[in-house]
Amino acid sequence: MHSVEAVVALSGIGGGNTTSAERIKHGLTNESWLVRSANERRVVRISNPEDDSLQINRASEAIILATVGHAGIGPEVIVCDPARRLLVTRYAGETWSDEDAHRVENIDRIAALLSRLHALPAPSGIQRVNLLTVIEGYVQTLDAHAMVSEMSAPTLRARARDIAAALYQDAGERLCHNDVHALNIVTAGGALRLIDWEYAGLGEPLFDLASISVYHRYNVPERERLLTAYLRRVDTTQWQRLELACWLFDYIRDLWTAVREMASDARFAR
């Protein structure tokens, strides 16, 4: 899309009373604008077509957005049309900073928010985020494009498979966000919400704790506090599971980065 005005028109919410429109994200997976009017602020997102290589399921995301928006955990949806790659939500608040993510009280708050999320009944029709499948999908994408990456080395790949299998032992799948970090955590009026639900689905709950731990390089006391606030009671087994989840999240994030760079290179080579 070449102009903010065109995006506002596409949204179906009208642009006549728009006072300003500011691009707030420009990346491989989507482009977003903060659109202001006299009465409210809205976020307009147009997703890019490279969804398949990055394992994004927009139909599943639409179902999840409706669920978490109703629960007050995600943004309020105005328009969601995967066929048009269009999402319009009400502005949900300011994003956290890295410093916010390290505040002791905020570690407790995000643990409470994730507890609420994981307690929600999972809606039907959403994707199941199988970590083994995710790993193989990214590795196969790199192999198919003859991309050389140390992340797809057989030894790392085997370890990732083993850890993913270990996490599934005695695990109860829950509705998960799978990409929790400061820029996806917003606050307004003291309430926290999560945005950017592109990778959400039915999966391993500790992966959400691992994501914020890895993104923000939580030290041992911070990870312990997060896990304790989340579970209320922590034993050695749960701590070990979180450590495994952190290793696996870091590995999958590196795989995703390699695929993203490959897709970005292909996009700009056209």
Secondary structure by P-SEA (a helix, b strand, c coil): cccaaaaaaacccccccccccccccccccccccccccccbbbbbbbbccccccccccaaaaaaaaaaaaaaccccccccccccccbbbbccccccccccccccaaaaaaaaaaaaaaaacccccccccccaaaaaaaaaaaaaaaccccccccaaaaaaaaaaaaaaaccccccccccccccccbbbcccbbbbcccccccccccaaaaaaaaaaacccaaaaaaaaaaacccccaaaaaaaaaaaaaaaaaaaaaaaaaaaaaaaaaac
